[in-house]
Protein backbone atom coordinates (compact mmCIF):
# COMPACT_ATOMS: atom_id res chain seq x y z
CA UNK A 1 0.00 0.00 0.00
CA UNK A 2 1.07 3.52 -0.69
CA UNK A 3 0.13 6.31 1.70
CA UNK A 4 -0.48 9.71 0.18
CA UNK A 5 -1.42 12.10 2.95
CA UNK A 6 -4.27 10.41 4.80
CA UNK A 7 -5.33 8.25 1.84
CA UNK A 8 -4.13 4.71 1.22
CA UNK A 9 -3.93 3.33 -2.30
CA UNK A 10 -3.38 -0.30 -3.19
CA UNK A 11 -1.04 -0.67 -6.13
CA UNK A 12 -1.17 -3.55 -8.57
CA UNK A 13 2.09 -5.41 -8.70
CA UNK A 14 2.91 -6.52 -12.23
CA UNK A 15 5.78 -8.97 -12.46
CA UNK A 16 7.45 -10.97 -15.21
CA UNK A 17 6.84 -14.73 -15.16
CA UNK A 18 10.38 -15.23 -13.83
CA UNK A 19 9.89 -12.75 -10.96
CA UNK A 20 6.48 -14.17 -10.11
CA UNK A 21 7.85 -17.70 -10.22
CA UNK A 22 10.52 -16.80 -7.67
CA UNK A 23 7.90 -15.39 -5.30
CA UNK A 24 5.42 -18.24 -5.79
CA UNK A 25 8.01 -21.03 -5.68
CA UNK A 26 7.35 -22.10 -9.26
CA UNK A 27 9.29 -22.27 -12.50
CA UNK A 28 8.73 -19.64 -15.20
CA UNK A 29 7.04 -22.12 -17.55
CA UNK A 30 4.72 -23.31 -14.77
CA UNK A 31 3.63 -19.72 -14.13
CA UNK A 32 2.84 -19.19 -17.82
CA UNK A 33 0.96 -22.51 -18.03
CA UNK A 34 -1.10 -21.67 -14.92
CA UNK A 35 -1.94 -18.23 -16.35
CA UNK A 36 -3.28 -19.86 -19.50
CA UNK A 37 -5.14 -22.53 -17.51
CA UNK A 38 -6.71 -20.05 -15.07
CA UNK A 39 -7.36 -17.25 -17.57
CA UNK A 40 -4.97 -14.78 -15.94
CA UNK A 41 -3.84 -12.28 -18.58
CA UNK A 42 -0.20 -11.66 -19.41
CA UNK A 43 0.00 -8.09 -20.69
CA UNK A 44 3.24 -6.83 -22.21
CA UNK A 45 5.12 -9.69 -20.56
CA UNK A 46 3.83 -8.93 -17.06
CA UNK A 47 1.33 -10.61 -14.76
CA UNK A 48 -0.71 -9.07 -11.95
CA UNK A 49 0.67 -10.81 -8.85
CA UNK A 50 -2.49 -10.36 -6.78
CA UNK A 51 -4.76 -11.72 -9.51
CA UNK A 52 -2.45 -14.68 -10.18
CA UNK A 53 -2.11 -15.68 -6.53
CA UNK A 54 -5.83 -15.32 -5.78
CA UNK A 55 -6.75 -17.33 -8.91
CA UNK A 56 -4.26 -20.03 -7.93
CA UNK A 57 -5.68 -20.15 -4.40
CA UNK A 58 -9.27 -20.45 -5.69
CA UNK A 59 -8.29 -23.24 -8.07
CA UNK A 60 -6.62 -25.18 -5.26
CA UNK A 61 -9.69 -24.73 -3.04
CA UNK A 62 -12.00 -25.92 -5.82
CA UNK A 63 -9.82 -28.99 -6.35
CA UNK A 64 -9.86 -29.74 -2.62
CA UNK A 65 -13.66 -29.43 -2.47
CA UNK A 66 -14.10 -31.63 -5.54
CA UNK A 67 -12.08 -34.40 -3.91
CA UNK A 68 -14.14 -34.26 -0.70
KAGI-V244236 format. One record per residue. N is the residue number from 1. OMEGA is omega as a letter, one per 40 degrees, with the letter a starting at -180 (none if undefined). NEAR is the number of other ideal C-beta (glycine too) atoms within 8 Angstrom. D_CENTER is the distance of its C-alpha to the mean C-alpha in Angstrom with 2 decimals. Layout:
N:OMEGA:NEAR:D_CENTER  N:OMEGA:NEAR:D_CENTER
//
This chain:
1:i:6:16.89  2:i:7:19.66  3:i:7:23.16  4:a:6:25.57  5:i:4:28.87  6:a:2:28.43  7:i:6:25.30  8:i:7:21.74  9:i:8:18.96  10:a:6:15.24  11:i:6:13.71  12:i:7:10.47  13:a:7:9.12  14:a:8:8.84  15:i:10:8.90  16:i:8:10.61  17:i:14:9.68  18:a:7:12.20  19:a:8:10.99  20:i:14:7.44  21:i:13:9.56  22:a:7:11.91  23:a:8:9.84  24:a:10:8.47  25:a:5:11.99  26:i:9:11.60  27:a:6:13.51  28:a:9:12.59  29:i:7:13.99  30:i:9:12.15  31:a:15:8.71  32:i:10:10.57  33:i:8:12.26  34:i:12:9.45  35:a:14:8.19  36:a:7:11.90  37:a:7:12.50  38:i:10:10.11  39:i:7:10.88  40:a:11:7.70  41:i:7:9.75  42:a:9:10.27  43:a:7:12.74  44:i:3:15.22  45:a:6:13.37  46:a:9:10.31  47:i:16:6.69  48:a:11:5.52  49:a:12:3.59  50:i:8:4.75  51:a:9:4.45  52:a:16:1.84  53:i:9:3.57  54:i:8:6.26  55:i:11:6.74  56:i:11:7.07  57:i:8:9.28  58:i:8:11.20  59:i:10:11.91  60:i:8:13.24  61:i:8:15.27  62:i:8:16.68  63:i:8:17.72  64:i:8:19.36  65:a:7:21.20  66:i:6:22.36  67:a:5:23.92  68:none:4:25.73
//
